[in-house]
């Protein structure tokens, strides 16, 4: 009877471990989907000229995926626009970064690569009040250009 009980306990533990692992994989898949959705929303908001909503969406991406290169580049483009610069015409996607996996294609041998920007540097460099002022200025400039 002891061997059967031990086997049952071992099977129960195995089932729990496999269930936890499957749950973790499901959570990671959901997180990646949320990142992709938020990035698309940020791009859509930016294209519509709703810069504050675009910034919020990029910040949401960084909460889900700190250091996401696409979100950092998007925030940098919004800040550049707010400072009176001209943003890129296309979507902010440096080096063809996959926004879901946050990976870039392998560089050619001997090719120079730039160091990735830090999300905390991009966001922390501007305090909330200054960022709000910059976003308001960018929104006004965008609206005037319509």
Order of alpha helices (4+ residues) and beta strands (2+ residues): alpha-alpha-alpha-alpha-alpha
